[in-house]
């Protein structure tokens, strides 16, 4: 259904703007799929969160992870169902971990330090982690998003050290770790993704 709506809208755009070639039309279609596909996805994630009794924590996870996730990027699954399942697992999974895992102070500080070192390394290697369909090719754009990824990761983990709310601290800790894993080459391989800058940057 979403594919048909996006194809219809893309064709309408091409009629209004005949200069759009097939390649640009594909990019437009992909963008529309992401935008339109996000609407039911958000409702599904929040519905699952409500059923699991973690609505508030899942909502906070959305807000808290937005900066680091938007700057650092990550893989995309090829189907809407796969994308919905993965998104639900990401946000609800982080909320569940944050609710039920209790970290002692020493373990918390050690974990934060390890995640920060690992995250900074992965950001240097892979962020912003783009895709074939939405590549980030301009060096200026890539550098800006990489710097913002460093800042978002670091600020989030510093807040996790000092914030008294343990569940919010856990969202920052586990969310930072899981989002960092989402930009790695290993995850890209097992999800059959390719970095856009690798595909198009060398052509």
VENRASUL-V379656 format. One record per pair of residues at least 12 apart in sequence whose C-alpha atoms are under 7 Angstrom apart, sorted by sequence separation. I is the first residue (numbers start at 1). J is the second residue. D is the distance in whole Angstrom. If there is no record, write none. Layout:
BEGIN
i: [I;I]
j: [J;J]
d: [D;D]
END
This chain:
BEGIN
i: [160;160;128;10;157;156;157;128;10;128;10;127;7;6;123;153;6;123;6;123;62;3;61;120;2;58;58;61;2;58;57;116;54;41;45;49;112;73;129;72;73;74;72;73;74;75;127;71;72;73;126;122;126;136;137;112;119;135;136;115;122;131;132;134;135;131;132;131;132;137;130;131;129;130;132;99;98;98;72;98;71;72;71;95;71;72;94;71;94;68;94;68;67;68;27;75;74;75;74;61;65;69;73;75;77;75]
j: [172;173;142;25;172;172;173;145;28;146;29;146;29;29;146;176;32;149;33;150;91;33;91;150;33;91;92;95;37;95;95;154;95;84;88;92;157;127;183;127;128;129;128;129;130;131;183;128;129;130;183;180;184;196;197;173;180;196;197;177;184;193;194;196;197;194;195;195;196;201;195;196;195;196;199;167;167;170;145;171;145;146;146;171;148;149;171;149;174;149;175;152;152;153;133;182;182;183;183;171;175;179;183;188;191;193]
d: [6;7;6;7;6;6;6;6;7;6;6;5;7;6;7;7;6;7;6;7;7;7;6;6;7;6;6;7;7;5;5;7;7;6;5;6;6;7;5;5;5;5;4;5;6;7;7;6;6;6;6;7;7;7;6;7;6;4;6;6;7;7;6;7;6;6;6;5;4;6;5;4;6;5;7;6;5;5;7;5;5;7;7;7;6;5;6;5;6;6;6;5;6;6;6;6;5;7;5;6;7;6;7;6;7;6]
END
